[in-house]
Amino acid sequence: MSRRYNIYPPNEKHQNRGKRALLGVLSNTLLFAVALGATYLFYSLFDTPSQSRQRAINDRLEANYEALEGRYDTVLTVLDNVIERDRNVFRILFESEPYDFLDSSTDRRWENQQRLHKMSERELLGEFSGRMERFENEERNLLAMCNYINDVVDSLGTKTNHIPSIQPIINKQLTLLTAPYGMLIHPFYKTMASHQGVDFAVPSGSRVFATADGKVTEVRTRPTSAGKYIIIDHGMGYETQYRHLSRIDVKEGQSVKRGDIIGLSGNTGLSLSPHLHYEVKYKGMRVDPIHYFFMELTPHDYQRIIKIAQSGMQSFD
């Protein structure tokens, strides 16, 4: 009986098995990596139907966003130009800086608070001293301006009664002003048109008051696009007009005082609904009447009626 002899040592046999196992693991890992890479490459180069739809939607949204961004920038530019033109007109007519009703004070306060937190005590003391000095200078300037205004008012005497300075109707809550001065949508033609006065939405038969002393220069009772209307010359370059009246209680050449009832509101002429259209002229040019209600408005009321006027988009005539 022949004997079998193992020509490989025991240790070498185990090493070969380990190498084969290691090669198997490496082969499987390599195959997995290749499969994973191929899958990634496939999905990178080719979209699934759902991905294609989502990509198309994203492309459309991006295009729409860019178009809207361009339109937004254009509107901002036009709006800035209109605001600056309006501020220039205000400076010319009223010889003063226009009020700024845009509320950016919250952001400014936050930025200022952050800046103050970073200051040392010495810097805070310097900041406080500088502010106090500026306040004192502003106080002196305001007192000088008040004295100047008082001197001007005293020199005018009774002439101040000839400056339109109240609303032509009773509007204590300020809610009856529905259409401001400026470019608005015409109620009948549905196009932008210059609205050179303000509209008060009041029922027919509401009392209409003269806004300053003056003389009635024109009374129109025959049908016109302005309906029945009254024009009063107040002197000093001021003139007011009251349109779409239902009744007129004054005659041409008649003198009136501020607060006198001159007629009743109505819906005559080219009018969308019962209202009073009121205009102010200064030296032949129509101006925004809203700045001539100062005799009965507090600064807070003035700011509020400005915001109400800015919300109007369509006139009534």
QUILIN-V160903 format. One record per helix or strand. SS is the DSSP state (h for helix, s for strand). FROM is the first residue (numbers start at 1). LEN is the number of residues. If there is no record, write none. Layout:
SS;FROM;LEN, SS;FROM;LEN
This chain:
h;10;36, h;49;46, h;105;13, h;121;42, s;177;3, s;182;4, s;192;4, s;198;3, s;207;3, s;214;7, s;228;8, s;238;11, s;255;2, s;261;6, s;275;8, s;285;3, h;289;4, h;299;12, s;314;1
